[in-house]
């Protein structure tokens, strides 16, 4: 369905909403009526006429990055999964211990990796609690910190010529594997960071960890989130502006058995963990992994935030062809009121809406060969959520 608008709307505006449509204005300017209820009912119907049908997927919440005493964390691996499942009440979880196994300790290779594989098998309950096999790799000089995820529970760790390093041929080989996801984090920091401005598109992974309890890399110059350092070229927007097809997740990167939980004694924003939402067919490993691989996922800061972002019926993470008028739609359901919703287009804040938890917007303007859009949500308690983008290619 397309809005019936003024024929010169493309000359006057780049974007619009249903309240400026011909049908809406005709209702507003209708003749005098004793009973105004039908008119208001019609306005309400028009206001939601461009909302899509209910999503074909369900939203599931998970923790995709935390550490145990197999490397440099506190909990053992059983305590880790129990905390994610029973205390944080999450739908899925991954342990992401360091390859080096903790400085001065045995590496993850061998016995420790077998312990991890055994645990993900034991705690996996299809349709109830999904475990994802993973570990954290030091892949200098490309991604000093990244987590490797698998679509199964029996995989071997990735072989590299030099431990802690990854040459370009190895990087490209593993990025191309259908059963593997490589997701970098701390990309904007000086020491473990990444310079997307120096990389080629084929060097870039399909997802980035946009937020953790102690890191934030959406965009540059965000002093509220500054923890260590912040470097040009290390941000999600740097990669997107260069042309990367990169979605986002968020994780705790927790070492102290506080995965997915709020730590009230910490100051804002560090008290809030990072969590990931996925839109998946079901809560099973194949479905959760497919949603991540398809970038049908988003990151948020603790609690529960459901974020549905679509364009012309297509879900976050998709790449589509321009069809002229673009109907952007979002719906947020959260455990705190929505403060603001920002539509980010091609790396800038395009439209900011106050307190609107559901909205349809029409956008007419093709700016680049490929435009990208994503949603940034701020709740009343200061928590944020970020959708993966939708990319629109010029015909």
Residue pairs with C-beta under 8 A, 6 or more apart in sequence:
1 49
1 50
2 325
2 327
3 16
3 18
3 21
3 50
3 325
3 327
3 362
4 21
4 22
4 23
5 16
5 20
5 21
5 22
5 362
6 12
6 22
9 16
9 20
9 364
10 364
13 364
14 363
14 364
14 365
15 350
15 351
15 361
15 362
15 363
15 364
15 365
16 361
16 362
16 364
17 359
17 360
17 361
17 362
18 24
18 46
18 47
18 49
18 50
18 360
18 362
19 47
21 46
23 46
24 43
24 46
24 47
27 39
27 42
27 43
27 46
28 43
30 39
33 39
48 360
50 327
50 329
50 360
50 362
51 329
51 331
51 358
51 360
52 310
52 313
52 329
55 279
55 308
55 310
55 315
57 279
57 280
57 281
57 291
57 296
57 315
58 279
58 280
58 281
58 282
58 283
59 277
59 278
59 279
59 306
59 308
60 91
60 92
60 130
60 277
60 278
60 280
60 283
60 288
61 90
61 91
61 92
61 275
61 276
61 277
61 304
62 84
62 90
62 91
62 92
62 93
62 94
62 130
62 132
62 275
62 276
62 277
62 278
62 288
63 84
63 88
63 90
63 92
63 93
63 94
63 251
63 252
63 254
63 259
63 260
63 273
63 275
63 276
64 92
64 93
64 94
64 96
64 132
64 134
64 147
64 149
64 183
64 209
64 249
64 251
64 276
65 94
65 96
65 134
65 136
65 147
65 185
65 209
65 212
65 251
65 252
65 253
65 254
65 274
66 73
66 80
66 84
66 93
66 94
66 95
66 96
66 251
66 252
66 253
66 254
66 255
66 259
67 73
67 95
67 96
67 97
67 98
67 136
67 253
67 254
67 255
68 74
68 75
68 76
68 77
68 79
68 80
68 95
68 97
69 75
69 76
70 76
70 77
70 95
70 97
70 101
70 102
70 108
70 112
70 115
70 116
71 97
71 98
71 100
71 101
71 102
71 105
71 108
71 136
72 98
72 102
72 103
72 255
73 80
73 97
73 254
73 255
73 256
73 257
74 255
74 256
74 257
75 83
75 257
77 95
77 115
77 116
77 119
78 119
79 257
80 93
80 95
80 257
80 259
81 93
81 95
81 119
81 123
81 131
83 257
83 259
83 260
84 90
84 93
84 259
84 260
85 93
85 123
85 129
87 260
87 261
88 259
88 260
88 261
90 129
90 259
90 260
90 275
91 129
91 130
91 283
92 129
92 130
92 131
92 132
92 278
92 283
92 288
93 129
93 130
93 131
93 132
93 259
94 131
94 132
94 133
94 134
94 147
94 149
95 116
95 119
95 120
95 134
95 135
96 134
96 135
96 136
96 147
96 251
97 108
97 112
97 116
97 135
97 136
98 108
98 135
98 136
98 138
99 107
99 108
99 109
99 135
99 136
99 137
99 138
99 157
99 163
99 164
100 107
100 108
100 138
100 163
100 164
101 107
101 108
101 112
106 112
107 163
108 116
108 135
108 157
109 157
113 135
113 156
113 157
116 133
116 135
117 133
117 153
117 154
119 131
120 131
120 132
120 133
120 153
121 131
121 153
123 129
123 131
124 130
124 131
124 153
124 285
126 283
126 284
126 285
127 282
127 283
127 284
128 283
129 283
130 283
130 284
130 285
130 288
131 153
131 285
132 149
132 150
132 285
132 288
132 289
133 149
133 150
133 152
133 153
133 155
134 147
134 148
134 149
134 150
135 147
135 148
135 157
136 145
136 146
136 147
136 148
137 146
137 147
137 148
137 158
137 166
137 182
138 144
138 145
138 164
138 165
139 146
139 160
139 165
139 166
139 171
139 182
140 164
140 165
140 166
141 165
142 166
142 168
142 171
142 194
142 199
142 203
143 166
143 182
143 184
143 187
143 194
143 205
144 186
144 191
144 192
144 193
144 194
145 184
145 185
145 186
145 187
145 192
146 182
146 183
146 184
146 185
146 205
147 182
147 183
147 185
147 209
147 251
148 157
148 158
148 174
148 180
148 181
148 182
149 180
149 181
149 182
149 183
149 289
149 292
150 179
150 180
150 181
151 178
151 179
151 180
151 285
151 286
151 289
151 293
152 179
152 285
153 285
155 179
155 180
158 170
158 174
158 180
160 166
160 167
160 170
161 167
161 170
166 174
168 203
171 182
171 203
172 202
172 203
174 180
174 182
175 182
175 202
175 203
175 205
178 293
181 205
181 206
181 207
181 289
181 292
181 293
182 205
183 205
183 207
183 208
183 209
183 249
184 194
184 205
184 208
184 209
185 208
185 209
185 212
185 215
185 217
185 251
185 253
186 192
186 193
186 209
186 212
186 215
186 217
187 193
187 194
187 196
187 208
187 217
187 234
187 235
187 236
188 215
188 216
188 217
188 220
188 229
188 230
188 231
188 234
188 235
189 215
189 228
189 229
189 230
189 231
189 234
190 228
190 229
190 231
191 228
191 229
193 229
193 231
193 234
194 233
194 234
195 231
195 233
195 234
196 204
196 233
196 234
196 235
196 238
196 239
196 242
196 244
197 232
197 233
197 238
197 242
198 233
199 239
199 242
201 242
201 243
201 244
204 239
204 244
204 246
205 246
206 245
206 246
206 247
206 293
206 295
207 246
207 247
207 248
207 249
207 292
207 295
207 297
207 388
208 217
208 236
208 239
208 246
208 247
208 248
208 249
209 215
209 217
209 248
209 249
209 250
209 251
209 253
209 274
209 299
210 216
210 217
210 218
210 236
210 248
210 249
210 250
210 299
210 386
211 217
211 218
211 250
211 251
211 274
211 299
211 300
211 301
211 384
211 386
212 250
212 251
212 252
212 253
212 273
212 274
213 252
213 253
213 254
213 270
213 272
213 273
213 274
214 227
214 228
214 253
214 270
215 225
215 227
215 228
215 253
216 222
216 225
216 227
216 269
217 234
217 235
217 236
218 235
218 236
218 237
218 376
218 386
219 235
219 236
219 237
219 347
220 230
220 232
220 235
220 237
220 238
221 230
222 230
224 268
224 269
225 269
227 270
232 238
236 246
236 248
237 347
239 246
240 246
240 347
240 372
240 389
241 346
241 347
243 370
245 295
245 319
245 391
246 295
246 389
247 295
247 297
247 316
247 317
247 388
247 389
248 297
248 298
248 299
248 374
248 386
248 387
248 388
249 274
249 276
249 292
249 297
249 298
249 299
250 274
250 275
250 276
250 298
250 299
250 300
250 301
250 386
251 273
251 274
251 275
251 276
251 299
252 258
252 259
252 260
252 273
252 274
252 275
253 274
254 273
258 273
259 273
260 273
260 275
260 302
261 273
261 302
262 271
262 272
262 273
262 302
262 303
263 270
263 271
263 273
264 271
265 271
268 382
269 301
269 382
272 301
272 302
272 303
272 382
272 383
273 301
273 302
274 299
274 300
274 301
274 302
275 299
275 300
275 301
275 302
276 297
276 298
276 299
276 300
277 297
277 298
277 299
277 300
277 305
277 306
277 307
277 385
278 288
278 291
278 292
278 296
278 297
279 291
279 296
279 297
279 308
279 315
279 316
280 287
280 288
280 290
280 291
280 296
281 287
281 290
291 297
294 317
294 318
295 316
295 317
295 318
295 388
295 389
296 315
296 316
296 317
296 318
296 388
297 316
297 317
297 388
298 307
298 309
298 316
298 385
298 386
298 387
298 388
299 385
299 386
300 307
300 377
300 383
300 384
300 385
300 386
301 383
301 384
301 385
302 383
303 334
303 335
303 336
303 383
304 334
304 335
305 332
305 333
305 334
305 335
305 377
305 379
305 383
305 385
306 331
306 332
306 333
306 334
307 330
307 331
307 332
307 375
307 377
307 385
307 387
308 329
308 330
308 331
308 332
309 315
309 316
309 328
309 329
309 330
309 374
309 375
309 387
309 388
309 390
310 316
310 328
310 329
310 330
310 390
311 320
311 326
311 327
311 328
311 329
311 373
311 390
311 392
312 320
312 323
312 326
312 327
314 320
314 390
315 390
316 374
316 387
316 388
316 389
316 390
317 388
317 389
317 390
318 390
318 391
319 370
319 390
319 391
319 393
320 390
320 391
320 392
320 393
321 392
321 393
321 395
322 366
322 371
322 392
322 393
322 394
322 395
324 364
325 362
325 363
325 364
326 362
326 363
326 364
326 392
327 360
327 361
327 362
328 343
328 360
328 361
328 362
328 363
328 373
329 359
329 360
329 361
330 341
330 358
330 359
330 375
330 387
331 357
331 358
332 338
332 341
332 357
332 358
332 377
332 385
333 357
334 357
334 377
334 379
334 385
336 379
336 380
336 381
336 383
337 355
337 379
337 380
338 355
338 356
338 357
338 377
338 378
338 379
338 380
339 354
339 355
339 378
339 379
339 380
340 352
340 353
340 354
340 355
340 377
340 378
341 352
341 353
341 356
341 357
341 359
341 375
341 376
341 377
341 378
342 349
342 350
342 351
342 352
342 353
342 375
342 376
342 377
342 378
343 349
343 350
343 351
343 352
343 353
343 361
343 373
343 375
344 350
344 373
344 374
344 375
344 376
345 351
345 363
345 367
345 371
345 372
345 373
346 367
346 368
346 371
346 372
349 376
350 373
351 361
353 359
363 373
366 392
366 394
368 394
369 393
369 394
370 391
370 392
370 393
370 394
371 391
371 392
372 389
372 390
372 391
372 392
373 389
373 390
373 392
374 386
374 387
374 388
374 389
374 390
375 385
375 386
375 387
376 384
376 385
376 386
376 387
377 384
377 385
377 386
378 384
379 385
